[in-house]
Amino acid sequence: MDRMFRMIAFWTAVFAILFFVGDMFNMAILFFAQTAGFLALGFMKLSERMYIYLFGAYLTVFFVSFTYYTTFLMEPGFGH
């Protein structure tokens, strides 16, 4: 399971580099932070149950924050 977190760190690093190249610096910083977090977790040698709990907590925080952003902060971009 620790290798899965390192694989997730690899893909978040790929997305961070692509965001950086595309001049989306805020998203690049966010994805670089996620990369560092996933990479650190990948080398902690936790139990499989703890890795599942941490990933579930990560998904919960993501979905709550994404729903908040799209509901209250995002302005519609169509019609310009």
KEDRENLO-836245 format. One line per field, with one value per atom (N, C-alpha, C, O, CB): chain; residue number from 1; atom name; y negated, x negated, z; residue in three letters. Coordinates in pm, 1 decimal. Glycine has a CB too. Example, Ala and Ser with C-alpha at 12.3 -4.5 7.8 and 13.67 -1.06 7.14 Angstrom:
kette	[A/A/A/A/A/A/A/A/A/A]
nr	[1/1/1/1/1/2/2/2/2/2]
atom	[N/CA/C/O/CB/N/CA/C/O/CB]
north	[569.0/450.0/330.0/331.9/447.3/225.0/106.0/-3.0/-113.8/59.8]
east	[-1319.0/-1230.0/-1320.0/-1423.6/-1130.8/-1285.0/-1367.0/-1290.0/-1340.9/-1408.4]
up	[780.0/780.0/780.0/846.5/904.6/708.0/714.0/787.0/803.9/572.5]
rest	[ALA/ALA/ALA/ALA/ALA/SER/SER/SER/SER/SER]
//
This chain:
kette	[A/A/A/A/A/A/A/A/A/A/A/A/A/A/A/A/A/A/A/A/A/A/A/A/A/A/A/A/A/A/A/A/A/A/A/A/A/A/A/A/A/A/A/A/A/A/A/A/A/A/A/A/A/A/A/A/A/A/A/A/A/A/A/A/A/A/A/A/A/A/A/A/A/A/A/A/A/A/A/A/A/A/A/A/A/A/A/A/A/A/A/A/A/A/A/A/A/A/A/A/A/A/A/A/A/A/A/A/A/A/A/A/A/A/A/A/A/A/A/A/A/A/A/A/A/A/A/A/A/A/A/A/A/A/A/A/A/A/A/A/A/A/A/A/A/A/A/A/A/A/A/A/A/A/A/A/A/A/A/A/A/A/A/A/A/A/A/A/A/A/A/A/A/A/A/A/A/A/A/A/A/A/A/A/A/A/A/A/A/A/A/A/A/A/A/A/A/A/A/A/A/A/A/A/A/A/A/A/A/A/A/A/A/A/A/A/A/A/A/A/A/A/A/A/A/A/A/A/A/A/A/A/A/A/A/A/A/A/A/A/A/A/A/A/A/A/A/A/A/A/A/A/A/A/A/A/A/A/A/A/A/A/A/A/A/A/A/A/A/A/A/A/A/A/A/A/A/A/A/A/A/A/A/A/A/A/A/A/A/A/A/A/A/A/A/A/A/A/A/A/A/A/A/A/A/A/A/A/A/A/A/A/A/A/A/A/A/A/A/A/A/A/A/A/A/A/A/A/A/A/A/A/A/A/A/A/A/A/A/A/A/A/A/A/A/A/A/A/A/A/A/A/A/A/A/A/A/A/A/A/A/A/A/A/A/A/A/A/A/A/A/A/A/A/A/A/A/A/A/A/A/A/A/A/A/A/A/A/A/A/A/A/A/A/A/A/A/A/A/A]
nr	[1/1/1/1/1/2/2/2/2/2/3/3/3/3/3/4/4/4/4/4/5/5/5/5/5/6/6/6/6/6/7/7/7/7/7/8/8/8/8/8/9/9/9/9/9/10/10/10/10/10/11/11/11/11/11/12/12/12/12/12/13/13/13/13/13/14/14/14/14/14/15/15/15/15/15/16/16/16/16/16/17/17/17/17/17/18/18/18/18/18/19/19/19/19/19/20/20/20/20/20/21/21/21/21/21/22/22/22/22/22/23/23/23/23/23/24/24/24/24/24/25/25/25/25/25/26/26/26/26/26/27/27/27/27/27/28/28/28/28/28/29/29/29/29/29/30/30/30/30/30/31/31/31/31/31/32/32/32/32/32/33/33/33/33/33/34/34/34/34/34/35/35/35/35/35/36/36/36/36/36/37/37/37/37/37/38/38/38/38/38/39/39/39/39/39/40/40/40/40/40/41/41/41/41/41/42/42/42/42/42/43/43/43/43/43/44/44/44/44/44/45/45/45/45/45/46/46/46/46/46/47/47/47/47/47/48/48/48/48/48/49/49/49/49/49/50/50/50/50/50/51/51/51/51/51/52/52/52/52/52/53/53/53/53/53/54/54/54/54/54/55/55/55/55/55/56/56/56/56/56/57/57/57/57/57/58/58/58/58/58/59/59/59/59/59/60/60/60/60/60/61/61/61/61/61/62/62/62/62/62/63/63/63/63/63/64/64/64/64/64/65/65/65/65/65/66/66/66/66/66/67/67/67/67/67/68/68/68/68/68/69/69/69/69/69/70/70/70/70/70/71/71/71/71/71/72/72/72/72/72/73/73/73/73/73/74/74/74/74/74/75/75/75/75/75/76/76/76/76/76/77/77/77/77/77/78/78/78/78/78/79/79/79/79/79/80/80/80/80/80]
atom	[N/CA/C/O/CB/N/CA/C/O/CB/N/CA/C/O/CB/N/CA/C/O/CB/N/CA/C/O/CB/N/CA/C/O/CB/N/CA/C/O/CB/N/CA/C/O/CB/N/CA/C/O/CB/N/CA/C/O/CB/N/CA/C/O/CB/N/CA/C/O/CB/N/CA/C/O/CB/N/CA/C/O/CB/N/CA/C/O/CB/N/CA/C/O/CB/N/CA/C/O/CB/N/CA/C/O/CB/N/CA/C/O/CB/N/CA/C/O/CB/N/CA/C/O/CB/N/CA/C/O/CB/N/CA/C/O/CB/N/CA/C/O/CB/N/CA/C/O/CB/N/CA/C/O/CB/N/CA/C/O/CB/N/CA/C/O/CB/N/CA/C/O/CB/N/CA/C/O/CB/N/CA/C/O/CB/N/CA/C/O/CB/N/CA/C/O/CB/N/CA/C/O/CB/N/CA/C/O/CB/N/CA/C/O/CB/N/CA/C/O/CB/N/CA/C/O/CB/N/CA/C/O/CB/N/CA/C/O/CB/N/CA/C/O/CB/N/CA/C/O/CB/N/CA/C/O/CB/N/CA/C/O/CB/N/CA/C/O/CB/N/CA/C/O/CB/N/CA/C/O/CB/N/CA/C/O/CB/N/CA/C/O/CB/N/CA/C/O/CB/N/CA/C/O/CB/N/CA/C/O/CB/N/CA/C/O/CB/N/CA/C/O/CB/N/CA/C/O/CB/N/CA/C/O/CB/N/CA/C/O/CB/N/CA/C/O/CB/N/CA/C/O/CB/N/CA/C/O/CB/N/CA/C/O/CB/N/CA/C/O/CB/N/CA/C/O/CB/N/CA/C/O/CB/N/CA/C/O/CB/N/CA/C/O/CB/N/CA/C/O/CB/N/CA/C/O/CB/N/CA/C/O/CB/N/CA/C/O/CB/N/CA/C/O/CB/N/CA/C/O/CB/N/CA/C/O/CB/N/CA/C/O/CB/N/CA/C/O/CB/N/CA/C/O/CB/N/CA/C/O/CB/N/CA/C/O/CB/N/CA/C/O/CB/N/CA/C/O/CB]
north	[119.4/0.0/-125.9/-229.3/0.3/-116.8/-233.8/-270.6/-388.1/-208.1/-171.2/-199.4/-271.2/-347.6/-69.4/-247.7/-319.4/-468.1/-551.1/-261.0/-503.0/-644.1/-708.6/-825.9/-659.8/-633.4/-687.2/-702.4/-795.0/-596.9/-614.2/-627.0/-749.0/-821.3/-499.0/-772.3/-891.0/-1016.2/-1116.3/-887.6/-1011.3/-1124.9/-1151.5/-1267.1/-1098.8/-1046.5/-1064.3/-1136.4/-1229.9/-928.6/-1094.2/-1155.1/-1295.8/-1380.5/-1069.9/-1323.0/-1461.0/-1549.6/-1667.8/-1468.5/-1495.0/-1572.1/-1601.8/-1711.7/-1496.1/-1505.0/-1527.8/-1639.7/-1729.7/-1398.0/-1634.9/-1740.1/-1874.2/-1977.2/-1703.7/-1875.4/-2000.1/-2063.3/-2184.7/-1974.7/-1982.2/-2034.7/-2088.6/-2193.9/-1925.6/-2017.4/-2065.4/-2195.2/-2284.7/-1958.6/-2206.6/-2332.3/-2445.0/-2558.1/-2316.3/-2414.7/-2516.3/-2564.9/-2685.0/-2461.1/-2473.0/-2509.3/-2589.1/-2677.3/-2382.7/-2558.6/-2628.6/-2758.0/-2811.4/-2539.7/-2810.7/-2937.2/-2936.0/-3039.8/-3049.5/-2821.4/-2810.5/-2784.2/-2672.2/-2695.7/-2889.8/-2875.0/-2832.2/-2756.5/-3004.1/-2879.3/-2838.7/-2688.4/-2621.5/-2916.5/-2636.1/-2491.5/-2414.0/-2305.8/-2456.4/-2468.0/-2400.9/-2389.7/-2284.8/-2476.5/-2496.9/-2492.4/-2391.6/-2316.0/-2631.5/-2390.4/-2293.9/-2150.4/-2066.2/-2316.8/-2122.2/-1986.1/-1949.8/-1833.2/-1969.1/-2047.0/-2017.5/-1983.1/-1895.5/-2136.5/-2051.8/-2020.6/-1880.4/-1805.4/-2126.0/-1845.9/-1710.8/-1606.2/-1499.5/-1697.4/-1636.3/-1544.2/-1519.4/-1405.2/-1599.2/-1626.3/-1610.5/-1528.7/-1444.1/-1747.9/-1553.2/-1477.9/-1330.1/-1244.0/-1536.9/-1300.7/-1161.1/-1090.5/-973.2/-1151.6/-1161.9/-1100.4/-1070.6/-965.2/-1191.9/-1162.6/-1138.7/-1020.4/-936.4/-1264.4/-1013.8/-900.4/-768.7/-663.1/-924.0/-775.2/-653.6/-587.9/-468.0/-684.2/-664.7/-609.3/-585.0/-556.8/-701.5/-595.4/-580.5/-436.5/-408.3/-660.5/-345.6/-203.5/-182.6/-112.8/-144.8/-243.9/-226.0/-96.8/-32.1/-346.8/-60.4/58.2/26.1/-90.5/107.9/129.5/109.3/42.0/-40.3/242.8/75.7/13.5/-136.7/-215.7/79.6/-176.2/-318.3/-392.7/-506.1/-337.2/-330.3/-393.4/-413.9/-517.1/-308.2/-318.2/-332.3/-444.3/-523.6/-198.4/-452.0/-560.0/-697.0/-790.9/-540.0/-708.1/-835.5/-875.3/-992.5/-828.1/-779.3/-810.3/-848.9/-938.9/-690.4/-782.8/-820.9/-960.8/-1036.0/-722.1/-996.8/-1132.6/-1234.5/-1342.8/-1143.3/-1201.0/-1289.2/-1311.9/-1425.5/-1230.2/-1206.1/-1220.6/-1301.3/-1380.9/-1083.9/-1282.5/-1359.4/-1508.1/-1590.1/-1311.2/-1542.7/-1684.4/-1740.5/-1853.1/-1701.9/-1663.0/-1711.4/-1736.9/-1843.8/-1611.4/-1641.0/-1656.4/-1769.0/-1840.7/-1526.3/-1785.7/-1894.8/-2029.5/-2120.7/-1881.3/-2042.7/-2170.5/-2198.1/-2313.1/-2172.0/-2097.0/-2116.8/-2157.7/-2244.9/-1988.9/-2095.8/-2132.1/-2274.1/-2348.7/-2034.2/-2312.6/-2449.5/-2548.8/-2650.9/-2465.3/-2518.5/-2609.7/-2625.6/-2737.5/-2559.8/-2513.7/-2522.6/-2582.0/-2639.1/-2386.2/-2570.6/-2624.1/-2772.6/-2849.1/-2546.9/-2814.6/-2950.2/-3043.7/-3165.1/-2943.6/-2993.3/-3080.7/-3091.4/-3197.8/-3032.5/-2985.0/-2985.3/-3069.7/-3058.0/-2844.9/-3155.0/-3233.6/-3163.7/-3113.8/-3377.1/-3158.5/-3092.9/-3161.1/-3283.9/-3092.4/-3081.8/-3135.5/-3141.1/-3184.0/-3055.6/-3099.4/-3101.3/-3235.9/-3304.2/-2984.0/-3272.1/-3393.8/-3516.5/-3628.2/-3419.5/-3497.8/-3615.6/-3651.8/-3747.8/-3590.4]
east	[-82.3/0.0/-86.9/-47.1/93.7/-205.2/-292.5/-337.2/-358.6/-414.5/-351.0/-388.7/-276.6/-303.4/-424.9/-152.2/-40.9/-47.2/-18.6/94.1/-83.8/-96.3/-213.3/-206.0/-114.6/-320.3/-430.4/-389.2/-434.9/-553.7/-304.3/-254.2/-162.4/-167.9/-179.6/-78.0/7.3/-80.4/-49.1/106.3/-189.6/-282.3/-343.7/-360.9/-393.5/-376.6/-430.7/-330.8/-367.9/-468.0/-205.3/-106.6/-69.6/-43.1/17.5/-66.9/-42.1/-160.9/-142.1/-15.5/-282.3/-398.4/-388.2/-421.7/-529.2/-342.3/-323.3/-222.3/-246.3/-276.2/-110.8/-10.3/-64.3/-34.2/117.2/-142.9/-200.1/-292.2/-289.0/-277.1/-373.2/-461.9/-381.3/-414.0/-559.0/-277.0/-193.4/-121.6/-110.8/-90.6/-72.7/-11.3/-114.4/-83.3/51.8/-236.3/-341.2/-375.7/-390.5/-466.3/-388.4/-418.7/-303.2/-325.7/-446.8/-180.7/-64.0/-32.2/77.5/53.4/-124.9/-109.0/7.3/69.1/-90.3/37.7/140.4/68.1/67.7/245.4/7.1/-85.0/-15.7/-73.2/-157.9/106.5/176.5/204.1/184.3/308.6/249.4/274.1/142.7/138.3/348.9/35.9/-94.3/-142.3/-191.9/-198.2/-127.9/-169.5/-86.2/-139.6/-157.6/44.4/132.4/90.9/86.3/278.0/61.1/24.7/-116.0/-142.0/36.2/-208.2/-339.2/-326.8/-397.6/-434.4/-237.0/-214.3/-154.6/-193.9/-120.9/-60.1/-3.2/-109.3/-111.3/114.3/-197.3/-305.9/-394.8/-429.4/-389.3/-431.4/-516.3/-445.7/-507.8/-556.0/-316.8/-241.1/-229.8/-250.9/-103.0/-196.5/-184.0/-319.5/-328.0/-122.8/-424.5/-556.8/-600.0/-657.4/-659.7/-572.7/-605.7/-526.6/-581.4/-577.8/-399.2/-318.6/-363.8/-352.6/-171.5/-414.6/-458.9/-578.7/-600.6/-491.1/-656.6/-775.9/-757.5/-854.8/-892.7/-635.0/-612.9/-593.4/-600.5/-493.7/-569.2/-551.2/-440.0/-458.3/-681.9/-324.8/-208.8/-136.6/-169.2/-112.5/-39.4/39.3/134.3/162.9/118.1/182.1/271.5/400.8/455.7/302.2/449.2/571.7/552.5/641.6/614.1/436.4/410.4/399.5/446.1/282.0/338.7/332.6/472.9/500.2/248.0/560.5/698.8/769.5/841.5/777.0/750.4/811.6/760.9/839.2/782.7/629.7/573.9/626.0/655.2/421.8/637.7/689.7/837.0/880.9/671.0/913.7/1053.7/1066.9/1155.6/1122.7/979.7/981.4/942.9/1001.1/886.4/846.0/805.9/921.8/947.7/685.7/991.5/1105.6/1217.7/1282.1/1157.9/1242.0/1347.0/1315.4/1401.3/1364.0/1191.5/1151.9/1161.6/1207.8/1008.1/1118.2/1125.2/1269.1/1299.5/1059.6/1357.5/1494.9/1568.0/1646.8/1570.9/1543.2/1607.7/1556.9/1636.2/1581.6/1424.9/1370.4/1408.3/1434.8/1218.3/1411.6/1450.9/1597.2/1632.1/1426.3/1682.8/1824.6/1843.7/1924.4/1905.5/1771.0/1779.4/1734.3/1799.4/1693.7/1622.7/1571.2/1669.2/1698.5/1437.1/1719.9/1808.8/1943.7/2009.8/1828.1/1986.8/2116.5/2109.3/2196.4/2170.5/2008.0/2006.2/1902.7/1923.2/1982.5/1794.3/1686.2/1673.1/1637.5/1557.7/1700.8/1677.5/1779.3/1899.4/1679.5/1732.1/1821.7/1839.3/1741.8/1768.7/1961.5/1982.1/1901.6/1896.9/2130.2/1839.1/1752.7/1816.5/1752.3/1629.8/1940.5/2002.8/2072.4/2110.0/2103.9/2088.6/2159.6/2071.6/2122.6/2264.4/1938.2/1850.4/1835.5/1765.8/1712.3]
up	[0.0/0.0/0.0/-53.7/120.9/60.2/60.6/-81.1/-111.1/149.1/-167.1/-306.2/-380.9/-473.6/-378.9/-342.0/-405.3/-372.8/-459.1/-359.8/-250.4/-214.9/-289.3/-325.9/-63.1/-311.6/-391.5/-537.1/-604.2/-380.9/-587.3/-723.3/-734.8/-834.3/-765.7/-633.8/-632.9/-627.5/-691.8/-512.5/-551.5/-545.6/-682.8/-721.6/-441.7/-755.6/-890.5/-980.3/-1051.2/-951.7/-978.1/-1067.0/-1024.3/-1109.6/-1072.9/-894.4/-853.3/-891.2/-920.0/-701.0/-891.9/-937.3/-1086.7/-1130.6/-907.0/-1164.1/-1308.2/-1330.2/-1410.6/-1379.2/-1260.4/-1275.3/-1227.0/-1287.3/-1198.1/-1120.1/-1069.1/-1173.1/-1193.6/-938.1/-1237.7/-1341.9/-1459.4/-1514.3/-1390.0/-1497.8/-1608.8/-1572.6/-1656.4/-1648.1/-1449.4/-1406.2/-1404.9/-1442.3/-1266.4/-1362.3/-1358.4/-1498.7/-1520.9/-1289.7/-1592.3/-1731.0/-1791.9/-1874.8/-1815.3/-1751.2/-1802.8/-1730.6/-1747.2/-1796.2/-1650.5/-1578.3/-1480.4/-1456.7/-1676.1/-1424.1/-1320.4/-1188.3/-1137.4/-1353.3/-1134.0/-1022.0/-892.8/-814.7/-999.3/-869.1/-746.5/-746.3/-644.9/-731.8/-859.0/-867.2/-859.5/-801.1/-997.9/-917.6/-911.7/-767.5/-726.4/-996.6/-691.2/-550.7/-472.6/-391.4/-486.6/-497.0/-430.7/-462.3/-372.6/-472.8/-587.8/-625.6/-580.4/-551.0/-775.4/-573.8/-516.7/-368.4/-318.9/-536.0/-297.4/-155.9/-140.3/-51.1/-91.5/-226.9/-221.3/-252.5/-191.2/-319.4/-347.2/-380.9/-260.0/-230.1/-497.5/-190.9/-72.2/35.3/99.7/-16.0/55.0/154.9/120.2/205.7/170.2/-4.8/-45.3/-42.2/-6.0/-185.3/-80.2/-77.8/66.0/93.2/-146.7/157.0/297.5/352.2/423.5/381.5/319.3/366.1/304.0/366.3/334.6/181.8/114.1/179.0/161.8/-27.3/253.5/317.5/466.9/536.9/295.9/516.7/660.9/705.8/825.4/701.7/613.8/647.1/749.5/849.3/700.5/723.8/811.1/775.2/675.8/800.3/856.0/823.9/708.9/681.4/948.3/643.0/529.2/573.0/499.8/460.7/690.2/741.6/761.9/730.5/874.1/814.3/835.8/702.7/691.5/917.6/602.4/470.4/413.3/352.0/373.9/432.5/383.9/459.9/399.2/399.6/590.3/669.0/624.2/610.0/818.8/602.0/557.7/419.7/395.8/555.5/329.6/196.6/204.7/133.1/101.8/290.2/309.9/366.6/326.1/401.7/459.9/514.8/408.4/402.4/634.9/325.0/214.9/119.1/79.5/139.2/81.7/-9.4/53.5/-14.8/-51.0/181.6/249.8/248.1/215.8/394.6/283.2/281.7/140.4/121.6/336.4/40.6/-96.9/-139.9/-192.8/-191.3/-118.2/-165.4/-93.1/-154.8/-147.7/36.5/110.1/59.1/35.5/262.4/41.9/-4.2/-149.3/-184.2/11.1/-234.1/-373.9/-383.3/-462.8/-455.8/-303.3/-303.2/-252.7/-308.0/-217.0/-148.9/-97.8/-204.7/-226.4/29.8/-271.3/-373.5/-488.8/-530.9/-426.0/-540.1/-655.5/-619.6/-706.3/-716.8/-495.3/-456.0/-422.2/-463.7/-337.5/-348.2/-294.5/-356.9/-355.0/-149.5/-411.2/-456.3/-607.9/-658.6/-400.1/-680.4/-823.7/-896.4/-871.8/-877.4/-986.2/-1068.4/-1201.4/-1257.6/-1087.8/-1253.6/-1382.3/-1491.8/-1499.2/-1418.8/-1575.7/-1679.9/-1816.0/-1911.8/-1688.2/-1828.1/-1960.3/-1982.1/-1886.9/-1975.5/-2109.1/-2144.2/-2155.9/-2164.0/-2044.6/-2157.1/-2169.3/-2313.3/-2345.9/-2106.8]
rest	[MET/MET/MET/MET/MET/ASP/ASP/ASP/ASP/ASP/ARG/ARG/ARG/ARG/ARG/MET/MET/MET/MET/MET/PHE/PHE/PHE/PHE/PHE/ARG/ARG/ARG/ARG/ARG/MET/MET/MET/MET/MET/ILE/ILE/ILE/ILE/ILE/ALA/ALA/ALA/ALA/ALA/PHE/PHE/PHE/PHE/PHE/TRP/TRP/TRP/TRP/TRP/THR/THR/THR/THR/THR/ALA/ALA/ALA/ALA/ALA/VAL/VAL/VAL/VAL/VAL/PHE/PHE/PHE/PHE/PHE/ALA/ALA/ALA/ALA/ALA/ILE/ILE/ILE/ILE/ILE/LEU/LEU/LEU/LEU/LEU/PHE/PHE/PHE/PHE/PHE/PHE/PHE/PHE/PHE/PHE/VAL/VAL/VAL/VAL/VAL/GLY/GLY/GLY/GLY/GLY/ASP/ASP/ASP/ASP/ASP/MET/MET/MET/MET/MET/PHE/PHE/PHE/PHE/PHE/ASN/ASN/ASN/ASN/ASN/MET/MET/MET/MET/MET/ALA/ALA/ALA/ALA/ALA/ILE/ILE/ILE/ILE/ILE/LEU/LEU/LEU/LEU/LEU/PHE/PHE/PHE/PHE/PHE/PHE/PHE/PHE/PHE/PHE/ALA/ALA/ALA/ALA/ALA/GLN/GLN/GLN/GLN/GLN/THR/THR/THR/THR/THR/ALA/ALA/ALA/ALA/ALA/GLY/GLY/GLY/GLY/GLY/PHE/PHE/PHE/PHE/PHE/LEU/LEU/LEU/LEU/LEU/ALA/ALA/ALA/ALA/ALA/LEU/LEU/LEU/LEU/LEU/GLY/GLY/GLY/GLY/GLY/PHE/PHE/PHE/PHE/PHE/MET/MET/MET/MET/MET/LYS/LYS/LYS/LYS/LYS/LEU/LEU/LEU/LEU/LEU/SER/SER/SER/SER/SER/GLU/GLU/GLU/GLU/GLU/ARG/ARG/ARG/ARG/ARG/MET/MET/MET/MET/MET/TYR/TYR/TYR/TYR/TYR/ILE/ILE/ILE/ILE/ILE/TYR/TYR/TYR/TYR/TYR/LEU/LEU/LEU/LEU/LEU/PHE/PHE/PHE/PHE/PHE/GLY/GLY/GLY/GLY/GLY/ALA/ALA/ALA/ALA/ALA/TYR/TYR/TYR/TYR/TYR/LEU/LEU/LEU/LEU/LEU/THR/THR/THR/THR/THR/VAL/VAL/VAL/VAL/VAL/PHE/PHE/PHE/PHE/PHE/PHE/PHE/PHE/PHE/PHE/VAL/VAL/VAL/VAL/VAL/SER/SER/SER/SER/SER/PHE/PHE/PHE/PHE/PHE/THR/THR/THR/THR/THR/TYR/TYR/TYR/TYR/TYR/TYR/TYR/TYR/TYR/TYR/THR/THR/THR/THR/THR/THR/THR/THR/THR/THR/PHE/PHE/PHE/PHE/PHE/LEU/LEU/LEU/LEU/LEU/MET/MET/MET/MET/MET/GLU/GLU/GLU/GLU/GLU/PRO/PRO/PRO/PRO/PRO/GLY/GLY/GLY/GLY/GLY/PHE/PHE/PHE/PHE/PHE/GLY/GLY/GLY/GLY/GLY/HIS/HIS/HIS/HIS/HIS]
//
